[in-house]
């Protein structure tokens, strides 16, 4: 027999919206700076947080340029 906690979790999951707001999932929007490693649109991109404290906590992303897309253009 399933525990009450399992049923509660299942019910919450089924009642969750299909397209929840990011804040409902615990996400916070933040501004990050994008720096190209090369000027010819090739190479890697670095995403750096604007807040220096976040950078000190190792909050950054390095990605290959072909792995990044503009989500506004992809919709």
Backbone as a chain_set.jsonl record, in Angstrom:
{"seq": "XXXXXXXXXXXXXXXXXXXXXXXXXXXXXXXXXXXXXXXXXXXXXXXXXXXXXXXXXXXXXXXXXXXXXXXXXXX", "coords": {"N": [[0.841, -1.169, 0.0], [0.559, 2.222, -0.826], [2.239, 4.94, 0.709], [0.943, 7.775, 2.578], [2.381, 10.088, 2.022], [3.43, 9.534, -0.502], [1.089, 9.459, -2.055], [0.242, 12.134, -1.714], [2.321, 13.504, -2.998], [2.032, 12.506, -5.601], [-0.534, 13.476, -6.237], [-0.069, 16.255, -6.125], [1.736, 16.473, -8.233], [0.129, 15.731, -10.437], [-1.674, 17.827, -10.401], [-0.152, 19.983, -11.051], [0.642, 22.763, -13.181], [0.971, 22.501, -16.775], [2.781, 24.188, -18.001], [4.564, 25.674, -16.033], [5.278, 28.682, -14.14], [8.595, 29.975, -14.0], [9.359, 30.876, -11.442], [7.671, 29.402, -9.809], [8.924, 26.992, -9.811], [11.115, 27.436, -8.362], [13.122, 28.839, -9.619], [15.101, 31.72, -10.35], [15.199, 34.632, -12.287], [18.034, 36.056, -13.834], [20.528, 38.429, -14.776], [23.075, 37.864, -17.06], [26.324, 38.252, -18.422], [27.488, 37.854, -21.742], [30.34, 36.629, -23.225], [32.376, 36.412, -26.023], [34.853, 34.107, -26.97], [36.302, 34.293, -29.275], [36.406, 36.56, -32.022], [35.284, 35.893, -34.465], [32.809, 34.625, -34.513], [33.109, 31.965, -33.873], [34.312, 29.302, -31.784], [34.277, 29.443, -28.2], [31.73, 30.459, -25.854], [31.441, 32.519, -23.013], [29.512, 32.716, -20.152], [28.836, 34.985, -17.778], [27.947, 35.899, -14.483], [26.427, 38.999, -13.489], [26.725, 39.832, -10.902], [29.393, 40.056, -8.753], [29.831, 38.498, -6.491], [28.531, 36.091, -7.078], [30.169, 35.101, -9.083], [32.477, 34.621, -7.668], [31.635, 32.412, -6.322], [31.945, 30.491, -8.15], [30.076, 30.591, -10.235], [29.521, 30.257, -13.353], [29.44, 29.744, -16.932], [30.82, 27.895, -19.575], [30.545, 27.452, -22.958], [30.318, 25.768, -26.112], [29.94, 27.625, -29.083], [28.13, 26.658, -31.032], [26.398, 25.197, -29.526], [24.644, 26.84, -28.312], [21.634, 28.674, -28.407], [19.305, 31.247, -29.352], [16.525, 31.469, -27.488], [14.217, 32.881, -28.08], [14.168, 33.049, -30.84], [13.825, 30.39, -31.445], [11.273, 29.622, -30.835]], "CA": [[0.0, 0.0, 0.0], [1.344, 3.443, -0.933], [2.153, 5.797, 1.883], [0.216, 9.028, 2.384], [3.307, 11.03, 1.407], [3.503, 9.198, -1.922], [-0.166, 9.921, -2.674], [0.265, 13.602, -1.737], [3.254, 13.905, -4.047], [1.406, 12.164, -6.875], [-1.632, 14.41, -6.469], [0.52, 17.562, -6.44], [2.323, 16.363, -9.568], [-0.955, 15.726, -11.413], [-2.332, 19.126, -10.388], [0.797, 21.023, -11.469], [0.392, 23.246, -14.544], [1.862, 21.941, -17.8], [3.797, 25.184, -18.304], [4.612, 26.486, -14.811], [6.144, 29.855, -14.087], [9.908, 29.615, -13.447], [9.403, 31.134, -9.998], [6.984, 28.294, -9.14], [9.866, 25.877, -9.746], [12.256, 27.846, -7.545], [14.123, 29.527, -10.425], [15.11, 33.173, -10.33], [15.819, 35.198, -13.473], [19.21, 36.845, -13.518], [21.23, 38.935, -15.947], [24.44, 37.382, -17.216], [27.041, 38.822, -19.547], [28.0, 36.846, -22.67], [31.623, 37.034, -23.796], [32.886, 35.498, -27.051], [36.284, 33.855, -26.868], [36.878, 34.728, -30.546], [35.546, 37.563, -32.669], [34.783, 35.411, -35.756], [31.604, 33.821, -34.253], [33.466, 30.567, -33.629], [34.923, 29.134, -30.472], [33.441, 29.274, -27.02], [31.08, 31.591, -25.204], [31.461, 32.494, -21.554], [28.385, 33.382, -19.526], [29.29, 35.409, -16.458], [26.924, 36.645, -13.744], [26.777, 40.396, -13.263], [27.099, 39.997, -9.496], [30.726, 39.512, -8.514], [29.75, 37.457, -5.462], [28.177, 34.823, -7.72], [31.358, 34.636, -9.801], [33.384, 34.075, -6.656], [31.1, 31.1, -5.948], [32.137, 29.672, -9.349], [28.857, 30.581, -11.053], [29.775, 30.666, -14.722], [29.229, 28.682, -17.918], [31.593, 27.96, -20.817], [29.835, 26.584, -23.904], [30.646, 25.887, -27.527], [28.982, 28.538, -29.707], [27.08, 25.938, -31.756], [25.504, 24.588, -28.538], [23.827, 27.906, -27.734], [20.679, 29.278, -29.33], [18.423, 32.258, -28.801], [15.245, 30.79, -27.334], [13.17, 33.674, -28.711], [14.16, 32.662, -32.247], [13.502, 28.961, -31.578], [9.868, 29.361, -30.499]], "C": [[0.893, 1.242, 0.0], [1.159, 4.303, 0.31], [1.402, 7.08, 1.541], [1.102, 10.048, 1.68], [3.423, 10.784, -0.097], [2.252, 9.669, -2.649], [-0.19, 11.441, -2.771], [1.166, 14.103, -2.851], [2.658, 13.648, -5.415], [0.285, 13.14, -7.217], [-1.097, 15.793, -6.833], [1.093, 17.563, -7.849], [1.233, 16.432, -10.64], [-1.662, 17.072, -11.494], [-1.426, 20.253, -10.875], [0.484, 21.468, -12.897], [1.394, 22.666, -15.53], [3.005, 22.887, -18.132], [3.923, 26.13, -17.102], [5.512, 27.71, -14.971], [7.492, 29.422, -13.501], [9.994, 29.827, -11.938], [8.688, 30.035, -9.204], [7.889, 27.08, -8.982], [11.103, 26.22, -8.925], [13.359, 28.54, -8.331], [13.986, 31.035, -10.251], [15.789, 33.645, -11.607], [16.977, 36.088, -13.055], [19.855, 37.3, -14.817], [22.666, 38.439, -15.941], [25.038, 38.033, -18.452], [27.578, 37.686, -20.417], [29.263, 37.4, -23.311], [32.048, 35.975, -24.805], [34.383, 35.344, -26.898], [37.005, 34.29, -28.145], [35.902, 35.67, -31.223], [34.929, 37.066, -33.968], [33.565, 34.494, -35.613], [31.885, 32.329, -34.12], [34.062, 30.48, -32.23], [33.894, 29.018, -29.374], [32.832, 30.594, -26.57], [31.227, 31.419, -23.706], [30.263, 33.292, -21.067], [28.798, 33.69, -18.097], [28.178, 36.184, -15.758], [27.388, 38.081, -13.536], [27.221, 40.637, -11.827], [28.432, 39.294, -9.237], [30.715, 38.393, -7.473], [29.413, 36.102, -6.069], [29.387, 34.236, -8.455], [32.367, 34.035, -8.831], [32.931, 32.694, -6.191], [31.155, 30.134, -7.134], [30.866, 29.523, -10.164], [29.188, 31.138, -12.427], [29.575, 29.47, -15.635], [30.166, 28.939, -19.093], [30.937, 26.96, -21.763], [30.351, 26.804, -25.312], [29.56, 26.715, -28.2], [27.849, 27.801, -30.425], [26.097, 25.235, -30.809], [24.523, 25.58, -27.935], [22.88, 28.455, -28.788], [19.882, 30.346, -28.599], [17.031, 31.645, -28.71], [14.096, 31.578, -27.955], [13.047, 33.297, -30.18], [13.713, 31.226, -32.463], [12.034, 28.652, -31.307], [9.047, 29.3, -31.777]], "O": [[1.872, 1.303, 0.743], [0.071, 4.381, 0.88], [1.243, 7.428, 0.371], [0.623, 10.795, 0.827], [3.504, 11.734, -0.876], [2.344, 10.221, -3.746], [-0.596, 11.986, -3.797], [0.804, 15.034, -3.571], [2.77, 14.492, -6.304], [0.171, 13.581, -8.36], [-1.614, 16.435, -7.747], [0.952, 18.545, -8.578], [1.401, 17.122, -11.646], [-2.196, 17.424, -12.546], [-1.897, 21.37, -11.09], [0.104, 20.647, -13.732], [2.533, 22.373, -15.166], [4.089, 22.438, -18.506], [3.44, 27.261, -17.152], [6.389, 27.749, -15.833], [7.527, 28.588, -12.597], [10.631, 29.042, -11.235], [9.05, 29.763, -8.059], [7.652, 26.234, -8.12], [12.023, 25.412, -8.802], [14.427, 28.808, -7.782], [12.89, 31.553, -10.034], [16.841, 33.123, -11.977], [16.905, 36.787, -12.044], [19.738, 36.628, -15.842], [23.382, 38.574, -14.948], [24.328, 38.329, -19.413], [28.064, 36.679, -19.902], [29.261, 38.498, -23.868], [32.079, 34.786, -24.489], [35.102, 36.327, -26.717], [38.191, 34.62, -28.103], [34.694, 35.575, -31.008], [34.101, 37.776, -34.538], [33.309, 33.672, -36.493], [30.969, 31.517, -34.246], [34.284, 31.502, -31.581], [32.777, 28.55, -29.595], [33.34, 31.678, -26.858], [31.148, 30.305, -23.189], [30.028, 34.413, -21.518], [29.074, 32.789, -17.306], [27.535, 37.035, -16.374], [28.583, 38.349, -13.42], [28.007, 41.546, -11.565], [28.574, 38.094, -9.473], [31.5, 37.45, -7.564], [29.939, 35.078, -5.634], [29.599, 33.024, -8.447], [33.031, 33.048, -9.149], [33.743, 31.896, -5.722], [30.499, 29.092, -7.127], [30.603, 28.458, -10.723], [29.141, 32.35, -12.641], [29.542, 28.327, -15.18], [30.291, 30.074, -19.553], [30.786, 25.784, -21.435], [30.773, 27.907, -25.66], [28.378, 26.526, -27.915], [26.715, 28.279, -30.423], [25.068, 24.73, -31.258], [23.666, 25.202, -27.136], [23.278, 28.677, -29.932], [19.798, 30.341, -27.371], [16.422, 31.334, -29.733], [13.085, 30.981, -28.324], [11.938, 33.232, -30.71], [13.267, 30.878, -33.556], [11.596, 27.524, -31.531], [7.835, 29.09, -31.723]]}, "num_chains": 1, "name": "protein.A"}
